[in-house]
Amino acid sequence: MRDTRESRLLLILLVAVAFALITVDIKGGESSPLGGARRAAAGVLGPVERGAASAVDPVADTVRAFREAVTNRGRTDQLNKDNTELRQKLASSDAAAGRTKQLDDLLRTAGAGGYTVKAAQVIAIGPAQGFSWTITVDAGSDDGLTRDMTVINGQGLVGRITTVAPTTATVLLASDPGFSAGARLEGSGEIGFASGQGTGPMKVSLLNGRAQVKEGDRMVTFGSQSGRPFVPGVPIGKVVEVEATPGQLTKTVMVEPYVQFTRLDLVGVVVVPPRTDPRDAVLPPAVAAAAQAPAAPAAPAAAAPPASPTGGN
């Protein structure tokens, strides 16, 4: 349509009529004169609207489902992240608690023996310097460590230092087959030599073939001159087997070490030996050899004899 004066007047007239019809329809409500036309239009356009809606709904549902899936995935990722962070915090807390206990045990053992120790962390384990049972610790000559120093932890004898670098040191474990240390039996003081047996108990050869020893007896280090390579009194382990060696000059016993060599973490290097031999003072309090036996059940009380019948005379 060309933009002429007549077309503009026609447009204004149509807009005015539309407003008038809307006003009449609103004021008329249900009795509006346009109700019939509106219902007729609804009857014609309703099926078309429903068809369009049915065609659009699956698309809308798909879009909605995708949006919800993205949202749920984001929530799941966040939950997984939160769970991972929580597990890391718990692990760190458990590790810190375990490290604190190890340090407490080490300081208690050092205090009981009068040992001055340098705490060190195990940073490697495995073959080193030609030995098969060794560990590497994160302390070295810069920390005052030298060769042939005794290494302990909260449970007892770990081994001795064999090689020292400025910031690290290699420790030969007491479980190594090439390891040997002087040992002394608790109480009697019988002495011998303890040697490593890998994953098995240590073998101790007592110099006195007639020494009185039994399972459960405990052993500590005998000590070396000037405390090198071993300071005295460090717990080694307890006897688990006594080999029958009749007529032999020595007696062999198998000793289960107190230290778990496959679970080493925090250790202490004895940098200053004790002034006096602590003897058996570093050993934990001995458990009673015989546990209290359960009380014997009380004997059943004897039944009272039946009363004699009495009869009247």
PEVEN-V701846 format. One record per residue. N is the residue number from 0. RES is the residue in one letter. PHI is phi in whole degrees, 0 to 359 (NA if undefined). PSI is psi in degrees with one decimal (* if undefined). Layout:
# PEVEN-V701846
n=<N | N>
res=<RES | RES>
phi=<PHI | PHI>
psi=<PSI | PSI>
This chain:
# PEVEN-V701846
n=<0 | 1 | 2 | 3 | 4 | 5 | 6 | 7 | 8 | 9 | 10 | 11 | 12 | 13 | 14 | 15 | 16 | 17 | 18 | 19 | 20 | 21 | 22 | 23 | 24 | 25 | 26 | 27 | 28 | 29 | 30 | 31 | 32 | 33 | 34 | 35 | 36 | 37 | 38 | 39 | 40 | 41 | 42 | 43 | 44 | 45 | 46 | 47 | 48 | 49 | 50 | 51 | 52 | 53 | 54 | 55 | 56 | 57 | 58 | 59 | 60 | 61 | 62 | 63 | 64 | 65 | 66 | 67 | 68 | 69 | 70 | 71 | 72 | 73 | 74 | 75 | 76 | 77 | 78 | 79 | 80 | 81 | 82 | 83 | 84 | 85 | 86 | 87 | 88 | 89 | 90 | 91 | 92 | 93 | 94 | 95 | 96 | 97 | 98 | 99 | 100 | 101 | 102 | 103 | 104 | 105 | 106 | 107 | 108 | 109 | 110 | 111 | 112 | 113 | 114 | 115 | 116 | 117 | 118 | 119 | 120 | 121 | 122 | 123 | 124 | 125 | 126 | 127 | 128 | 129 | 130 | 131 | 132 | 133 | 134 | 135 | 136 | 137 | 138 | 139 | 140 | 141 | 142 | 143 | 144 | 145 | 146 | 147 | 148 | 149 | 150 | 151 | 152 | 153 | 154 | 155 | 156 | 157 | 158 | 159 | 160 | 161 | 162 | 163 | 164 | 165 | 166 | 167 | 168 | 169 | 170 | 171 | 172 | 173 | 174 | 175 | 176 | 177 | 178 | 179 | 180 | 181 | 182 | 183 | 184 | 185 | 186 | 187 | 188 | 189 | 190 | 191 | 192 | 193 | 194 | 195 | 196 | 197 | 198 | 199 | 200 | 201 | 202 | 203 | 204 | 205 | 206 | 207 | 208 | 209 | 210 | 211 | 212 | 213 | 214 | 215 | 216 | 217 | 218 | 219 | 220 | 221 | 222 | 223 | 224 | 225 | 226 | 227 | 228 | 229 | 230 | 231 | 232 | 233 | 234 | 235 | 236 | 237 | 238 | 239 | 240 | 241 | 242 | 243 | 244 | 245 | 246 | 247 | 248 | 249 | 250 | 251 | 252 | 253 | 254 | 255 | 256 | 257 | 258 | 259 | 260 | 261 | 262 | 263 | 264 | 265 | 266 | 267 | 268 | 269 | 270 | 271 | 272 | 273 | 274 | 275 | 276 | 277 | 278 | 279 | 280 | 281 | 282 | 283 | 284 | 285 | 286 | 287 | 288 | 289 | 290 | 291 | 292 | 293 | 294 | 295 | 296 | 297 | 298 | 299 | 300 | 301 | 302 | 303 | 304 | 305 | 306 | 307 | 308 | 309 | 310 | 311 | 312>
res=<M | R | D | T | R | E | S | R | L | L | L | I | L | L | V | A | V | A | F | A | L | I | T | V | D | I | K | G | G | E | S | S | P | L | G | G | A | R | R | A | A | A | G | V | L | G | P | V | E | R | G | A | A | S | A | V | D | P | V | A | D | T | V | R | A | F | R | E | A | V | T | N | R | G | R | T | D | Q | L | N | K | D | N | T | E | L | R | Q | K | L | A | S | S | D | A | A | A | G | R | T | K | Q | L | D | D | L | L | R | T | A | G | A | G | G | Y | T | V | K | A | A | Q | V | I | A | I | G | P | A | Q | G | F | S | W | T | I | T | V | D | A | G | S | D | D | G | L | T | R | D | M | T | V | I | N | G | Q | G | L | V | G | R | I | T | T | V | A | P | T | T | A | T | V | L | L | A | S | D | P | G | F | S | A | G | A | R | L | E | G | S | G | E | I | G | F | A | S | G | Q | G | T | G | P | M | K | V | S | L | L | N | G | R | A | Q | V | K | E | G | D | R | M | V | T | F | G | S | Q | S | G | R | P | F | V | P | G | V | P | I | G | K | V | V | E | V | E | A | T | P | G | Q | L | T | K | T | V | M | V | E | P | Y | V | Q | F | T | R | L | D | L | V | G | V | V | V | V | P | P | R | T | D | P | R | D | A | V | L | P | P | A | V | A | A | A | A | Q | A | P | A | A | P | A | A | P | A | A | A | A | P | P | A | S | P | T | G | G | N>
phi=<NA | 284 | 280 | 241 | 296 | 294 | 293 | 292 | 295 | 295 | 295 | 297 | 295 | 295 | 296 | 296 | 297 | 297 | 297 | 296 | 298 | 297 | 297 | 298 | 294 | 294 | 291 | 285 | 60 | 292 | 267 | 298 | 297 | 266 | 300 | 299 | 296 | 295 | 294 | 296 | 295 | 295 | 295 | 282 | 272 | 303 | 301 | 296 | 296 | 295 | 297 | 295 | 295 | 295 | 282 | 275 | 304 | 302 | 296 | 296 | 298 | 297 | 298 | 297 | 297 | 296 | 298 | 293 | 297 | 298 | 296 | 296 | 297 | 297 | 295 | 297 | 299 | 294 | 297 | 298 | 296 | 297 | 296 | 297 | 297 | 294 | 297 | 295 | 295 | 295 | 297 | 296 | 295 | 296 | 297 | 295 | 296 | 296 | 295 | 297 | 295 | 299 | 294 | 299 | 296 | 297 | 294 | 295 | 295 | 297 | 294 | 294 | 267 | 75 | 269 | 264 | 240 | 249 | 289 | 214 | 258 | 285 | 245 | 201 | 216 | 139 | 301 | 201 | 55 | 83 | 256 | 267 | 241 | 223 | 227 | 244 | 246 | 269 | 221 | 211 | 298 | 296 | 258 | 90 | 276 | 224 | 297 | 65 | 261 | 285 | 242 | 229 | 220 | 293 | 262 | 158 | 285 | 261 | 163 | 219 | 284 | 246 | 222 | 232 | 244 | 305 | 239 | 220 | 210 | 257 | 243 | 278 | 285 | 294 | 277 | 292 | 300 | 269 | 276 | 210 | 210 | 291 | 230 | 222 | 280 | 300 | 84 | 288 | 79 | 302 | 248 | 193 | 235 | 259 | 229 | 285 | 226 | 68 | 279 | 271 | 297 | 283 | 258 | 240 | 259 | 282 | 291 | 263 | 295 | 255 | 299 | 275 | 215 | 216 | 298 | 97 | 295 | 246 | 230 | 231 | 289 | 284 | 100 | 240 | 299 | 62 | 73 | 235 | 271 | 229 | 275 | 280 | 84 | 282 | 301 | 257 | 169 | 238 | 289 | 244 | 201 | 243 | 280 | 282 | 229 | 296 | 80 | 275 | 285 | 240 | 235 | 257 | 231 | 257 | 239 | 278 | 294 | 287 | 279 | 265 | 290 | 272 | 231 | 286 | 222 | 252 | 230 | 229 | 263 | 283 | 269 | 226 | 288 | 289 | 290 | 229 | 292 | 287 | 56 | 257 | 292 | 279 | 297 | 292 | 308 | 291 | 280 | 306 | 301 | 242 | 292 | 300 | 286 | 298 | 301 | 293 | 298 | 295 | 294 | 298 | 295 | 295 | 291 | 291 | 298 | 296 | 291 | 292 | 295 | 247 | 239 | 281 | 263>
psi=<134.1 | 143.5 | 91.8 | 174.4 | -38.4 | -39.3 | -36.4 | -39.5 | -37.9 | -39.3 | -43.1 | -39.7 | -41.9 | -40.7 | -40.8 | -43.0 | -39.9 | -44.0 | -39.3 | -45.3 | -40.9 | -42.4 | -45.1 | -40.9 | -41.0 | -44.8 | -31.3 | -23.3 | -132.4 | -28.5 | 17.8 | 137.5 | -14.4 | 0.4 | -43.2 | -44.1 | -38.7 | -41.0 | -38.0 | -42.0 | -38.5 | -38.0 | -35.5 | -42.3 | -18.9 | -52.5 | -37.4 | -42.5 | -41.8 | -40.2 | -42.7 | -39.5 | -42.5 | -29.0 | -32.1 | -31.2 | -47.6 | -39.2 | -44.0 | -42.2 | -40.4 | -44.9 | -42.7 | -44.7 | -41.1 | -42.7 | -42.4 | -37.6 | -43.4 | -42.2 | -45.5 | -39.2 | -39.9 | -40.2 | -42.1 | -43.6 | -40.8 | -41.3 | -42.5 | -40.2 | -43.3 | -42.0 | -40.1 | -44.1 | -38.8 | -42.9 | -38.8 | -40.5 | -41.8 | -41.9 | -42.6 | -39.9 | -44.0 | -41.8 | -41.7 | -41.0 | -42.8 | -41.1 | -39.2 | -42.0 | -41.6 | -41.6 | -41.2 | -44.8 | -41.3 | -45.9 | -35.4 | -44.0 | -44.4 | -40.3 | -39.7 | -34.4 | -8.9 | 26.8 | 138.0 | 119.5 | 154.3 | 114.7 | 142.0 | 152.8 | 136.5 | 123.1 | -10.2 | 153.7 | 140.5 | -176.6 | 133.1 | 143.9 | 30.0 | 1.2 | 149.1 | -23.9 | 89.2 | 161.8 | 158.6 | 133.5 | 159.3 | 38.4 | 147.5 | -151.2 | -29.2 | -20.5 | 9.6 | 10.7 | 142.9 | 170.7 | 150.6 | 38.8 | 146.1 | 139.7 | 130.1 | 173.1 | -165.4 | -16.7 | -29.1 | -144.9 | 125.0 | -44.6 | -152.0 | 152.2 | 134.6 | -32.8 | 138.9 | 132.6 | 172.7 | -40.1 | -0.3 | 165.8 | 149.0 | 134.1 | 125.0 | 119.6 | 152.0 | -14.6 | -9.3 | 137.7 | -20.5 | 2.0 | 142.6 | 138.7 | 148.3 | 138.7 | 154.0 | 136.7 | 135.4 | 140.4 | -73.9 | -26.5 | 7.6 | 135.5 | 159.7 | -164.5 | 127.4 | 136.5 | 149.3 | 152.6 | 34.2 | -126.2 | -9.1 | 179.1 | 157.2 | 149.7 | 128.5 | 124.1 | 107.3 | 137.1 | -25.7 | 109.6 | -16.2 | 13.8 | 137.8 | 111.9 | 146.8 | 167.9 | 139.0 | -16.7 | 150.1 | 154.6 | 148.0 | 170.0 | 142.2 | -34.2 | 156.0 | 166.1 | 129.4 | 17.8 | 18.5 | 126.2 | -1.4 | 133.0 | 155.4 | 157.3 | 3.6 | 127.3 | 133.7 | -53.2 | -168.8 | 151.2 | 129.5 | -11.1 | 138.5 | 116.7 | 139.6 | 115.4 | 64.5 | 136.4 | -3.1 | 152.6 | -22.8 | 165.0 | 131.6 | 131.9 | 151.2 | 131.7 | 124.8 | 118.7 | 149.2 | -32.2 | 136.0 | 100.9 | -20.8 | 1.2 | 30.0 | 141.2 | -66.9 | 128.2 | 170.9 | 130.8 | 124.6 | 106.4 | -22.0 | 121.6 | 165.0 | 155.2 | -35.3 | 156.8 | 119.4 | -6.5 | -116.6 | 11.5 | -23.3 | -21.1 | 144.3 | 160.7 | 133.0 | 138.6 | 142.8 | 134.4 | -40.5 | 121.6 | 154.9 | 124.7 | 144.9 | 141.4 | 134.9 | 140.5 | 138.5 | 140.6 | 138.9 | 138.1 | 139.7 | 137.4 | 139.1 | 139.4 | 146.1 | 143.5 | 139.8 | 132.9 | 139.4 | 133.4 | 150.5 | 138.6 | *>
